[in-house]
Amino acid sequence: MRPTTGNKAERIFWAGVIAGLLIYWLLSRSRLDPDRIAKAGYNLIAPFYDSALEVFGGLDEVRRTMVERLELEADDQVLEVCVGTGANLPYIAQRIGPTGKIYGIDISEGMLAQAKKKLPAIPCPVELREGYAQALPYPDDYFDAVMNLGAMNFITDRRKAIDEMVRVAKPGARIAFCDETLAPDGNLRSILSRLVLMLVPRLRPPIDLVPEPGARLSYVANGLMYIVDWRKSFAVV
Ligand SMILES: C[S@@+](CC[C@H](N)C(=O)[O-])C[C@H]1O[C@@H](n2cnc3c(N)ncnc32)[C@H](O)[C@@H]1O
């Protein structure tokens, strides 16, 4: 994910993202279920995931920015979809305090096992469960904030996953998702970015899939990641 240790790390990062998307593209054309492959893949890499991310700086800036976008308050109930190894839990807990609660869901039991190891250090209740982003096992209008970091590009049915984030959020709740991209920045890289985005559509920020008005697109990590965030509408009666 986000490289912070110079050009070499940046090259490794992009080789990883492009290899991942190539594998995804090949799988999407096979008879295999990409979600099952993602589950198996993440189960395999789960024990090494946190140390691998450290090479790229651990995404500290991205995690802080995402959690800021949620505008959390004490006592909030927050859902992280695709919670992985729980790297965002400390950032969320710091904002909601001991009387708030975090819910995390992920397809990979291996990633969740790593997240469970972090729970003794998290100063608020956390409920982790296995499940799919496309079929969240939570009631309508339930959470004060909903986030998803680092998974949207690979989810098979992204529209359904975004719809689900909206469904389980309370009216007025903040919702945000974030993943890799290449931001246009007005120079040569802009041309290259557009070319890569054309060839690899999965790297385009899927803001068009947000079913509500008011979604905002911004870039972090030197334009290597996008954030889409908005506030869930109040129902029109
Ligand atoms: C790159 S990791 C990001 C983990 C964490 N959010 C973070 O910020 O470090 C992506 C996570 O998404 C999970 N995932 C992928 N597809 C999923 C799906 N369809 N439903 C639920 N989780 C999924 C993977 O198991 C993995 O833990």
The ligand as a Tripos MOL2 file, in Angstrom:
@<TRIPOS>MOLECULE
LIG
   27    29     1     0     0
SMALL
NO_CHARGES

@<TRIPOS>ATOM
      1 C1         -5.8180   -4.8840    2.1650 C.3       1 LIG1
      2 S1         -6.7150   -5.6120    3.4870 S.3       1 LIG1
      3 C2         -7.1930   -4.1720    4.4130 C.3       1 LIG1
      4 C3         -7.4000   -4.4970    5.8610 C.3       1 LIG1
      5 C4         -7.6690   -3.2970    6.7790 C.3       1 LIG1
      6 N1         -8.8970   -2.6170    6.4480 N.3       1 LIG1
      7 C5         -6.5320   -2.3160    6.8110 C.2       1 LIG1
      8 O1         -6.8030   -1.1020    6.7180 O.co2     1 LIG1
      9 O2         -5.3760   -2.7230    6.9740 O.co2     1 LIG1
     10 C6         -8.2480   -6.0710    2.6900 C.3       1 LIG1
     11 C7         -9.1450   -6.9070    3.5960 C.3       1 LIG1
     12 O3        -10.4100   -7.0390    2.9400 O.3       1 LIG1
     13 C8        -10.9060   -8.3490    3.1790 C.3       1 LIG1
     14 N2        -11.8810   -8.6450    2.1250 N.ar      1 LIG1
     15 C9        -11.6640   -8.7600    0.7910 C.ar      1 LIG1
     16 N3        -12.8270   -8.9780    0.1310 N.ar      1 LIG1
     17 C10       -13.7980   -8.9900    1.0790 C.ar      1 LIG1
     18 C11       -15.2140   -9.1570    1.0410 C.ar      1 LIG1
     19 N4        -15.8520   -9.3540   -0.1190 N.pl3     1 LIG1
     20 N5        -15.9070   -9.1030    2.1930 N.ar      1 LIG1
     21 C12       -15.2650   -8.9220    3.3840 C.ar      1 LIG1
     22 N6        -13.9210   -8.7660    3.4870 N.ar      1 LIG1
     23 C13       -13.1960   -8.7880    2.3620 C.ar      1 LIG1
     24 C14        -9.6650   -9.2200    3.1460 C.3       1 LIG1
     25 O4         -9.8460  -10.4610    3.8000 O.3       1 LIG1
     26 C15        -8.6520   -8.3150    3.8610 C.3       1 LIG1
     27 O5         -8.6330   -8.5590    5.2380 O.3       1 LIG1
@<TRIPOS>BOND
     1     1     2 1
     2     2     3 1
     3     2    10 1
     4     3     4 1
     5     4     5 1
     6     5     6 1
     7     5     7 1
     8     7     8 2
     9     7     9 1
    10    10    11 1
    11    11    12 1
    12    11    26 1
    13    12    13 1
    14    13    14 1
    15    13    24 1
    16    14    15 ar
    17    14    23 ar
    18    15    16 ar
    19    16    17 ar
    20    17    18 ar
    21    17    23 ar
    22    18    19 1
    23    18    20 ar
    24    20    21 ar
    25    21    22 ar
    26    22    23 ar
    27    24    25 1
    28    24    26 1
    29    26    27 1
@<TRIPOS>SUBSTRUCTURE
     1 LIG1         1 GROUP 0 **** ****
